[in-house]
């Protein structure tokens, strides 16, 4: 069982019912590879932002505790 859903929306659909299917594939439809890449970029961005916020908070806490004398 896969963790994520199948990103290929045209999996078993015949060509005649796929959106604007051209000679080299659908027109103006995001590819499965681009969807997969976007998913991982969001995960990496979330982890990076969370880490930056944590480090900044730790730094500010250190400044406040050391300035009290």
HTML snippet that shows the backbone in 3Dmol.js (N, CA, C, O; Angstrom):
<script src="https://3Dmol.org/build/3Dmol-min.js"></script>
<div id="view" style="width:600px;height:400px;position:relative"></div>
<script>
const pdb = `
ATOM      1  N   UNK A   1       0.844  -1.180   0.000  1.00  0.00           N
ATOM      2  CA  UNK A   1       0.000   0.000   0.000  1.00  0.00           C
ATOM      3  C   UNK A   1       0.889   1.243   0.000  1.00  0.00           C
ATOM      4  O   UNK A   1       1.813   1.352   0.806  1.00  0.00           O
ATOM      5  N   UNK A   2       0.608   2.160  -0.893  1.00  0.00           N
ATOM      6  CA  UNK A   2       1.388   3.386  -0.994  1.00  0.00           C
ATOM      7  C   UNK A   2       0.899   4.415   0.007  1.00  0.00           C
ATOM      8  O   UNK A   2      -0.271   4.425   0.390  1.00  0.00           O
ATOM      9  N   UNK A   3       1.800   5.269   0.419  1.00  0.00           N
ATOM     10  CA  UNK A   3       1.445   6.320   1.382  1.00  0.00           C
ATOM     11  C   UNK A   3       0.608   7.403   0.699  1.00  0.00           C
ATOM     12  O   UNK A   3      -0.378   7.880   1.262  1.00  0.00           O
ATOM     13  N   UNK A   4       1.003   7.785  -0.510  1.00  0.00           N
ATOM     14  CA  UNK A   4       0.323   8.863  -1.218  1.00  0.00           C
ATOM     15  C   UNK A   4      -0.583   8.298  -2.301  1.00  0.00           C
ATOM     16  O   UNK A   4      -0.477   7.127  -2.663  1.00  0.00           O
ATOM     17  N   UNK A   5      -1.461   9.125  -2.807  1.00  0.00           N
ATOM     18  CA  UNK A   5      -2.362   8.708  -3.870  1.00  0.00           C
ATOM     19  C   UNK A   5      -1.627   8.685  -5.204  1.00  0.00           C
ATOM     20  O   UNK A   5      -0.529   9.229  -5.328  1.00  0.00           O
ATOM     21  N   UNK A   6      -2.224   8.067  -6.176  1.00  0.00           N
ATOM     22  CA  UNK A   6      -1.661   8.042  -7.517  1.00  0.00           C
ATOM     23  C   UNK A   6      -1.819   9.417  -8.138  1.00  0.00           C
ATOM     24  O   UNK A   6      -2.939   9.911  -8.274  1.00  0.00           O
ATOM     25  N   UNK A   7      -0.698  10.050  -8.522  1.00  0.00           N
ATOM     26  CA  UNK A   7      -0.752  11.400  -9.070  1.00  0.00           C
ATOM     27  C   UNK A   7      -1.097  11.425 -10.552  1.00  0.00           C
ATOM     28  O   UNK A   7      -1.367  12.490 -11.107  1.00  0.00           O
ATOM     29  N   UNK A   8      -1.092  10.279 -11.190  1.00  0.00           N
ATOM     30  CA  UNK A   8      -1.431  10.207 -12.602  1.00  0.00           C
ATOM     31  C   UNK A   8      -2.949  10.161 -12.729  1.00  0.00           C
ATOM     32  O   UNK A   8      -3.563   9.111 -12.540  1.00  0.00           O
ATOM     33  N   UNK A   9      -3.549  11.305 -13.052  1.00  0.00           N
ATOM     34  CA  UNK A   9      -5.008  11.386 -13.105  1.00  0.00           C
ATOM     35  C   UNK A   9      -5.595  10.687 -14.323  1.00  0.00           C
ATOM     36  O   UNK A   9      -6.789  10.391 -14.350  1.00  0.00           O
ATOM     37  N   UNK A  10      -4.770  10.418 -15.333  1.00  0.00           N
ATOM     38  CA  UNK A  10      -5.239   9.770 -16.552  1.00  0.00           C
ATOM     39  C   UNK A  10      -4.830   8.312 -16.597  1.00  0.00           C
ATOM     40  O   UNK A  10      -4.579   7.778 -17.677  1.00  0.00           O
ATOM     41  N   UNK A  11      -4.758   7.669 -15.467  1.00  0.00           N
ATOM     42  CA  UNK A  11      -4.194   6.332 -15.349  1.00  0.00           C
ATOM     43  C   UNK A  11      -4.778   5.337 -16.354  1.00  0.00           C
ATOM     44  O   UNK A  11      -4.065   4.885 -17.251  1.00  0.00           O
ATOM     45  N   UNK A  12      -6.023   4.997 -16.227  1.00  0.00           N
ATOM     46  CA  UNK A  12      -6.643   4.001 -17.105  1.00  0.00           C
ATOM     47  C   UNK A  12      -7.629   4.613 -18.094  1.00  0.00           C
ATOM     48  O   UNK A  12      -8.319   3.886 -18.808  1.00  0.00           O
ATOM     49  N   UNK A  13      -7.702   5.932 -18.142  1.00  0.00           N
ATOM     50  CA  UNK A  13      -8.665   6.594 -19.016  1.00  0.00           C
ATOM     51  C   UNK A  13      -8.190   6.532 -20.470  1.00  0.00           C
ATOM     52  O   UNK A  13      -7.004   6.714 -20.745  1.00  0.00           O
ATOM     53  N   UNK A  14      -9.112   6.274 -21.396  1.00  0.00           N
ATOM     54  CA  UNK A  14      -8.725   6.280 -22.806  1.00  0.00           C
ATOM     55  C   UNK A  14      -8.345   7.697 -23.255  1.00  0.00           C
ATOM     56  O   UNK A  14      -8.743   8.684 -22.636  1.00  0.00           O
ATOM     57  N   UNK A  15      -7.586   7.775 -24.317  1.00  0.00           N
ATOM     58  CA  UNK A  15      -7.086   9.068 -24.803  1.00  0.00           C
ATOM     59  C   UNK A  15      -8.215  10.024 -25.146  1.00  0.00           C
ATOM     60  O   UNK A  15      -8.068  11.228 -24.938  1.00  0.00           O
ATOM     61  N   UNK A  16      -9.316   9.546 -25.656  1.00  0.00           N
ATOM     62  CA  UNK A  16     -10.402  10.426 -26.102  1.00  0.00           C
ATOM     63  C   UNK A  16     -11.071  11.189 -24.951  1.00  0.00           C
ATOM     64  O   UNK A  16     -11.720  12.208 -25.184  1.00  0.00           O
ATOM     65  N   UNK A  17     -10.919  10.706 -23.721  1.00  0.00           N
ATOM     66  CA  UNK A  17     -11.547  11.411 -22.598  1.00  0.00           C
ATOM     67  C   UNK A  17     -10.535  12.172 -21.741  1.00  0.00           C
ATOM     68  O   UNK A  17     -10.912  12.797 -20.750  1.00  0.00           O
ATOM     69  N   UNK A  18      -9.269  12.125 -22.110  1.00  0.00           N
ATOM     70  CA  UNK A  18      -8.253  12.885 -21.376  1.00  0.00           C
ATOM     71  C   UNK A  18      -8.283  14.342 -21.821  1.00  0.00           C
ATOM     72  O   UNK A  18      -8.594  14.624 -22.978  1.00  0.00           O
ATOM     73  N   UNK A  19      -7.959  15.287 -20.907  1.00  0.00           N
ATOM     74  CA  UNK A  19      -8.044  16.702 -21.255  1.00  0.00           C
ATOM     75  C   UNK A  19      -6.990  17.108 -22.279  1.00  0.00           C
ATOM     76  O   UNK A  19      -5.793  17.018 -22.007  1.00  0.00           O
ATOM     77  N   UNK A  20      -7.426  17.550 -23.446  1.00  0.00           N
ATOM     78  CA  UNK A  20      -6.570  18.090 -24.501  1.00  0.00           C
ATOM     79  C   UNK A  20      -5.337  17.236 -24.755  1.00  0.00           C
ATOM     80  O   UNK A  20      -4.213  17.739 -24.749  1.00  0.00           O
ATOM     81  N   UNK A  21      -5.546  15.961 -24.976  1.00  0.00           N
ATOM     82  CA  UNK A  21      -4.413  15.075 -25.236  1.00  0.00           C
ATOM     83  C   UNK A  21      -3.867  15.357 -26.626  1.00  0.00           C
ATOM     84  O   UNK A  21      -4.588  15.263 -27.619  1.00  0.00           O
ATOM     85  N   UNK A  22      -2.605  15.697 -26.686  1.00  0.00           N
ATOM     86  CA  UNK A  22      -1.959  15.974 -27.960  1.00  0.00           C
ATOM     87  C   UNK A  22      -1.006  14.858 -28.327  1.00  0.00           C
ATOM     88  O   UNK A  22      -1.059  13.767 -27.760  1.00  0.00           O
ATOM     89  N   UNK A  23      -0.131  15.141 -29.281  1.00  0.00           N
ATOM     90  CA  UNK A  23       0.792  14.124 -29.750  1.00  0.00           C
ATOM     91  C   UNK A  23       1.776  13.719 -28.660  1.00  0.00           C
ATOM     92  O   UNK A  23       2.131  12.545 -28.559  1.00  0.00           O
ATOM     93  N   UNK A  24       2.225  14.678 -27.838  1.00  0.00           N
ATOM     94  CA  UNK A  24       3.225  14.398 -26.803  1.00  0.00           C
ATOM     95  C   UNK A  24       2.625  14.389 -25.412  1.00  0.00           C
ATOM     96  O   UNK A  24       3.366  14.506 -24.436  1.00  0.00           O
ATOM     97  N   UNK A  25       1.321  14.255 -25.279  1.00  0.00           N
ATOM     98  CA  UNK A  25       0.684  14.191 -23.968  1.00  0.00           C
ATOM     99  C   UNK A  25      -0.269  15.346 -23.751  1.00  0.00           C
ATOM    100  O   UNK A  25      -0.486  16.143 -24.663  1.00  0.00           O
ATOM    101  N   UNK A  26      -0.843  15.456 -22.562  1.00  0.00           N
ATOM    102  CA  UNK A  26      -1.804  16.512 -22.264  1.00  0.00           C
ATOM    103  C   UNK A  26      -1.184  17.907 -22.376  1.00  0.00           C
ATOM    104  O   UNK A  26      -0.001  18.100 -22.099  1.00  0.00           O
ATOM    105  N   UNK A  27      -1.998  18.858 -22.782  1.00  0.00           N
ATOM    106  CA  UNK A  27      -1.555  20.241 -22.930  1.00  0.00           C
ATOM    107  C   UNK A  27      -1.941  21.016 -21.677  1.00  0.00           C
ATOM    108  O   UNK A  27      -3.079  20.920 -21.219  1.00  0.00           O
ATOM    109  N   UNK A  28      -1.008  21.783 -21.118  1.00  0.00           N
ATOM    110  CA  UNK A  28      -1.216  22.634 -19.945  1.00  0.00           C
ATOM    111  C   UNK A  28      -1.692  21.861 -18.715  1.00  0.00           C
ATOM    112  O   UNK A  28      -2.415  22.407 -17.882  1.00  0.00           O
ATOM    113  N   UNK A  29      -1.294  20.605 -18.600  1.00  0.00           N
ATOM    114  CA  UNK A  29      -1.603  19.810 -17.424  1.00  0.00           C
ATOM    115  C   UNK A  29      -0.275  19.500 -16.740  1.00  0.00           C
ATOM    116  O   UNK A  29       0.674  19.060 -17.389  1.00  0.00           O
ATOM    117  N   UNK A  30      -0.212  19.727 -15.444  1.00  0.00           N
ATOM    118  CA  UNK A  30       1.026  19.517 -14.705  1.00  0.00           C
ATOM    119  C   UNK A  30       1.378  18.030 -14.723  1.00  0.00           C
ATOM    120  O   UNK A  30       0.520  17.170 -14.525  1.00  0.00           O
ATOM    121  N   UNK A  31       2.648  17.750 -14.963  1.00  0.00           N
ATOM    122  CA  UNK A  31       3.083  16.353 -15.042  1.00  0.00           C
ATOM    123  C   UNK A  31       3.166  15.735 -13.651  1.00  0.00           C
ATOM    124  O   UNK A  31       3.206  16.438 -12.641  1.00  0.00           O
ATOM    125  N   UNK A  32       3.190  14.424 -13.623  1.00  0.00           N
ATOM    126  CA  UNK A  32       3.315  13.699 -12.367  1.00  0.00           C
ATOM    127  C   UNK A  32       4.645  14.014 -11.696  1.00  0.00           C
ATOM    128  O   UNK A  32       4.712  14.149 -10.475  1.00  0.00           O
ATOM    129  N   UNK A  33       5.696  14.130 -12.488  1.00  0.00           N
ATOM    130  CA  UNK A  33       7.018  14.452 -11.945  1.00  0.00           C
ATOM    131  C   UNK A  33       7.014  15.833 -11.280  1.00  0.00           C
ATOM    132  O   UNK A  33       7.612  16.009 -10.218  1.00  0.00           O
ATOM    133  N   UNK A  34       6.346  16.812 -11.898  1.00  0.00           N
ATOM    134  CA  UNK A  34       6.273  18.152 -11.312  1.00  0.00           C
ATOM    135  C   UNK A  34       5.470  18.143 -10.010  1.00  0.00           C
ATOM    136  O   UNK A  34       5.814  18.850  -9.064  1.00  0.00           O
ATOM    137  N   UNK A  35       4.408  17.349  -9.962  1.00  0.00           N
ATOM    138  CA  UNK A  35       3.621  17.234  -8.733  1.00  0.00           C
ATOM    139  C   UNK A  35       4.453  16.618  -7.616  1.00  0.00           C
ATOM    140  O   UNK A  35       4.407  17.076  -6.475  1.00  0.00           O
ATOM    141  N   UNK A  36       5.210  15.581  -7.947  1.00  0.00           N
ATOM    142  CA  UNK A  36       6.058  14.919  -6.956  1.00  0.00           C
ATOM    143  C   UNK A  36       7.143  15.871  -6.453  1.00  0.00           C
ATOM    144  O   UNK A  36       7.429  15.924  -5.257  1.00  0.00           O
ATOM    145  N   UNK A  37       7.744  16.623  -7.379  1.00  0.00           N
ATOM    146  CA  UNK A  37       8.777  17.595  -7.013  1.00  0.00           C
ATOM    147  C   UNK A  37       8.194  18.686  -6.117  1.00  0.00           C
ATOM    148  O   UNK A  37       8.826  19.077  -5.135  1.00  0.00           O
ATOM    149  N   UNK A  38       7.002  19.180  -6.438  1.00  0.00           N
ATOM    150  CA  UNK A  38       6.365  20.222  -5.633  1.00  0.00           C
ATOM    151  C   UNK A  38       6.051  19.713  -4.230  1.00  0.00           C
ATOM    152  O   UNK A  38       6.196  20.453  -3.257  1.00  0.00           O
ATOM    153  N   UNK A  39       5.623  18.460  -4.118  1.00  0.00           N
ATOM    154  CA  UNK A  39       5.322  17.890  -2.808  1.00  0.00           C
ATOM    155  C   UNK A  39       6.571  17.885  -1.928  1.00  0.00           C
ATOM    156  O   UNK A  39       6.508  18.276  -0.763  1.00  0.00           O
ATOM    157  N   UNK A  40       7.709  17.443  -2.479  1.00  0.00           N
ATOM    158  CA  UNK A  40       8.943  17.397  -1.689  1.00  0.00           C
ATOM    159  C   UNK A  40       9.485  18.788  -1.403  1.00  0.00           C
ATOM    160  O   UNK A  40      10.068  19.011  -0.342  1.00  0.00           O
ATOM    161  N   UNK A  41       9.305  19.732  -2.327  1.00  0.00           N
ATOM    162  CA  UNK A  41       9.748  21.108  -2.062  1.00  0.00           C
ATOM    163  C   UNK A  41       8.969  21.712  -0.899  1.00  0.00           C
ATOM    164  O   UNK A  41       9.542  22.439  -0.088  1.00  0.00           O
ATOM    165  N   UNK A  42       7.675  21.424  -0.803  1.00  0.00           N
ATOM    166  CA  UNK A  42       6.880  21.922   0.322  1.00  0.00           C
ATOM    167  C   UNK A  42       7.342  21.318   1.637  1.00  0.00           C
ATOM    168  O   UNK A  42       7.406  22.012   2.652  1.00  0.00           O
ATOM    169  N   UNK A  43       7.663  20.039   1.626  1.00  0.00           N
ATOM    170  CA  UNK A  43       8.145  19.378   2.849  1.00  0.00           C
ATOM    171  C   UNK A  43       9.469  20.001   3.283  1.00  0.00           C
ATOM    172  O   UNK A  43       9.656  20.311   4.460  1.00  0.00           O
ATOM    173  N   UNK A  44      10.386  20.186   2.336  1.00  0.00           N
ATOM    174  CA  UNK A  44      11.689  20.785   2.656  1.00  0.00           C
ATOM    175  C   UNK A  44      11.523  22.220   3.135  1.00  0.00           C
ATOM    176  O   UNK A  44      12.181  22.633   4.091  1.00  0.00           O
ATOM    177  N   UNK A  45      10.647  22.990   2.479  1.00  0.00           N
ATOM    178  CA  UNK A  45      10.414  24.377   2.888  1.00  0.00           C
ATOM    179  C   UNK A  45       9.827  24.435   4.297  1.00  0.00           C
ATOM    180  O   UNK A  45      10.215  25.291   5.093  1.00  0.00           O
ATOM    181  N   UNK A  46       8.907  23.543   4.610  1.00  0.00           N
ATOM    182  CA  UNK A  46       8.302  23.525   5.944  1.00  0.00           C
ATOM    183  C   UNK A  46       9.353  23.232   7.013  1.00  0.00           C
ATOM    184  O   UNK A  46       9.400  23.897   8.048  1.00  0.00           O
ATOM    185  N   UNK A  47      10.195  22.230   6.752  1.00  0.00           N
ATOM    186  CA  UNK A  47      11.242  21.883   7.711  1.00  0.00           C
ATOM    187  C   UNK A  47      12.231  23.035   7.870  1.00  0.00           C
ATOM    188  O   UNK A  47      12.656  23.335   8.986  1.00  0.00           O
ATOM    189  N   UNK A  48      12.598  23.678   6.775  1.00  0.00           N
ATOM    190  CA  UNK A  48      13.536  24.796   6.820  1.00  0.00           C
ATOM    191  C   UNK A  48      12.965  25.972   7.607  1.00  0.00           C
ATOM    192  O   UNK A  48      13.654  26.542   8.453  1.00  0.00           O
ATOM    193  N   UNK A  49      11.727  26.334   7.340  1.00  0.00           N
ATOM    194  CA  UNK A  49      11.094  27.457   8.050  1.00  0.00           C
ATOM    195  C   UNK A  49      10.945  27.142   9.533  1.00  0.00           C
ATOM    196  O   UNK A  49      11.194  28.003  10.377  1.00  0.00           O
ATOM    197  N   UNK A  50      10.547  25.931   9.853  1.00  0.00           N
ATOM    198  CA  UNK A  50      10.420  25.530  11.262  1.00  0.00           C
ATOM    199  C   UNK A  50      11.763  25.608  11.965  1.00  0.00           C
ATOM    200  O   UNK A  50      11.835  26.073  13.103  1.00  0.00           O
ATOM    201  N   UNK A  51      12.825  25.163  11.314  1.00  0.00           N
ATOM    202  CA  UNK A  51      14.162  25.214  11.899  1.00  0.00           C
ATOM    203  C   UNK A  51      14.614  26.652  12.113  1.00  0.00           C
ATOM    204  O   UNK A  51      15.172  26.972  13.162  1.00  0.00           O
ATOM    205  N   UNK A  52      14.382  27.519  11.138  1.00  0.00           N
ATOM    206  CA  UNK A  52      14.770  28.929  11.264  1.00  0.00           C
ATOM    207  C   UNK A  52      14.026  29.588  12.422  1.00  0.00           C
ATOM    208  O   UNK A  52      14.631  30.335  13.190  1.00  0.00           O
ATOM    209  N   UNK A  53      12.749  29.329  12.559  1.00  0.00           N
ATOM    210  CA  UNK A  53      11.973  29.911  13.656  1.00  0.00           C
ATOM    211  C   UNK A  53      12.495  29.406  15.000  1.00  0.00           C
ATOM    212  O   UNK A  53      12.626  30.188  15.942  1.00  0.00           O
ATOM    213  N   UNK A  54      12.793  28.114  15.102  1.00  0.00           N
ATOM    214  CA  UNK A  54      13.309  27.552  16.344  1.00  0.00           C
ATOM    215  C   UNK A  54      14.660  28.162  16.702  1.00  0.00           C
ATOM    216  O   UNK A  54      14.872  28.555  17.849  1.00  0.00           O
ATOM    217  N   UNK A  55      15.576  28.247  15.740  1.00  0.00           N
ATOM    218  CA  UNK A  55      16.903  28.812  16.001  1.00  0.00           C
ATOM    219  C   UNK A  55      16.801  30.284  16.388  1.00  0.00           C
ATOM    220  O   UNK A  55      17.495  30.727  17.303  1.00  0.00           O
ATOM    221  N   UNK A  56      15.954  31.043  15.712  1.00  0.00           N
ATOM    222  CA  UNK A  56      15.768  32.455  16.056  1.00  0.00           C
ATOM    223  C   UNK A  56      15.211  32.596  17.472  1.00  0.00           C
ATOM    224  O   UNK A  56      15.668  33.450  18.232  1.00  0.00           O
ATOM    225  N   UNK A  57      14.241  31.776  17.831  1.00  0.00           N
ATOM    226  CA  UNK A  57      13.672  31.826  19.184  1.00  0.00           C
ATOM    227  C   UNK A  57      14.700  31.448  20.230  1.00  0.00           C
ATOM    228  O   UNK A  57      14.745  32.053  21.301  1.00  0.00           O
ATOM    229  N   UNK A  58      15.520  30.466  19.942  1.00  0.00           N
ATOM    230  CA  UNK A  58      16.575  30.071  20.872  1.00  0.00           C
ATOM    231  C   UNK A  58      17.595  31.194  21.047  1.00  0.00           C
ATOM    232  O   UNK A  58      18.064  31.438  22.159  1.00  0.00           O
ATOM    233  N   UNK A  59      17.934  31.863  19.977  1.00  0.00           N
ATOM    234  CA  UNK A  59      18.873  32.994  20.028  1.00  0.00           C
ATOM    235  C   UNK A  59      18.299  34.154  20.853  1.00  0.00           C
ATOM    236  O   UNK A  59      18.999  34.721  21.691  1.00  0.00           O
ATOM    237  N   UNK A  60      17.052  34.501  20.624  1.00  0.00           N
ATOM    238  CA  UNK A  60      16.397  35.588  21.370  1.00  0.00           C
ATOM    239  C   UNK A  60      16.296  35.214  22.847  1.00  0.00           C
ATOM    240  O   UNK A  60      16.526  36.062  23.708  1.00  0.00           O
ATOM    241  N   UNK A  61      15.963  33.985  23.151  1.00  0.00           N
ATOM    242  CA  UNK A  61      15.905  33.518  24.538  1.00  0.00           C
ATOM    243  C   UNK A  61      17.269  33.667  25.212  1.00  0.00           C
ATOM    244  O   UNK A  61      17.366  34.113  26.355  1.00  0.00           O
ATOM    245  N   UNK A  62      18.315  33.287  24.488  1.00  0.00           N
ATOM    246  CA  UNK A  62      19.679  33.440  25.018  1.00  0.00           C
ATOM    247  C   UNK A  62      20.028  34.888  25.279  1.00  0.00           C
ATOM    248  O   UNK A  62      20.656  35.203  26.290  1.00  0.00           O
ATOM    249  N   UNK A  63      19.629  35.774  24.381  1.00  0.00           N
ATOM    250  CA  UNK A  63      19.880  37.205  24.584  1.00  0.00           C
ATOM    251  C   UNK A  63      19.143  37.727  25.811  1.00  0.00           C
ATOM    252  O   UNK A  63      19.710  38.494  26.589  1.00  0.00           O
ATOM    253  N   UNK A  64      17.916  37.333  25.993  1.00  0.00           N
ATOM    254  CA  UNK A  64      17.119  37.800  27.125  1.00  0.00           C
ATOM    255  C   UNK A  64      17.653  37.268  28.448  1.00  0.00           C
ATOM    256  O   UNK A  64      17.665  37.996  29.441  1.00  0.00           O
ATOM    257  N   UNK A  65      18.086  36.036  28.481  1.00  0.00           N
ATOM    258  CA  UNK A  65      18.581  35.440  29.734  1.00  0.00           C
ATOM    259  C   UNK A  65      19.965  35.977  30.104  1.00  0.00           C
ATOM    260  O   UNK A  65      20.270  36.116  31.288  1.00  0.00           O
ATOM    261  N   UNK A  66      20.791  36.276  29.134  1.00  0.00           N
ATOM    262  CA  UNK A  66      22.144  36.776  29.432  1.00  0.00           C
ATOM    263  C   UNK A  66      22.167  38.267  29.733  1.00  0.00           C
ATOM    264  O   UNK A  66      23.102  38.746  30.373  1.00  0.00           O
ATOM    265  N   UNK A  67      21.172  39.002  29.291  1.00  0.00           N
ATOM    266  CA  UNK A  67      21.176  40.452  29.513  1.00  0.00           C
ATOM    267  C   UNK A  67      20.612  40.812  30.898  1.00  0.00           C
ATOM    268  O   UNK A  67      20.690  41.973  31.300  1.00  0.00           O
ATOM    269  N   UNK A  68      20.059  39.864  31.620  1.00  0.00           N
ATOM    270  CA  UNK A  68      19.458  40.152  32.922  1.00  0.00           C
ATOM    271  C   UNK A  68      20.484  40.374  34.027  1.00  0.00           C
ATOM    272  O   UNK A  68      20.149  40.954  35.060  1.00  0.00           O
ATOM    273  N   UNK A  69      21.707  39.933  33.842  1.00  0.00           N
ATOM    274  CA  UNK A  69      22.784  40.250  34.734  1.00  0.00           C
ATOM    275  C   UNK A  69      22.984  39.342  35.848  1.00  0.00           C
ATOM    276  O   UNK A  69      23.888  39.547  36.658  1.00  0.00           O
TER     277      UNK A  69
END
`;
const viewer = $3Dmol.createViewer("view");
viewer.addModel(pdb, "pdb");
viewer.setStyle({}, {cartoon: {color: "spectrum"}});
viewer.zoomTo();
viewer.render();
</script>
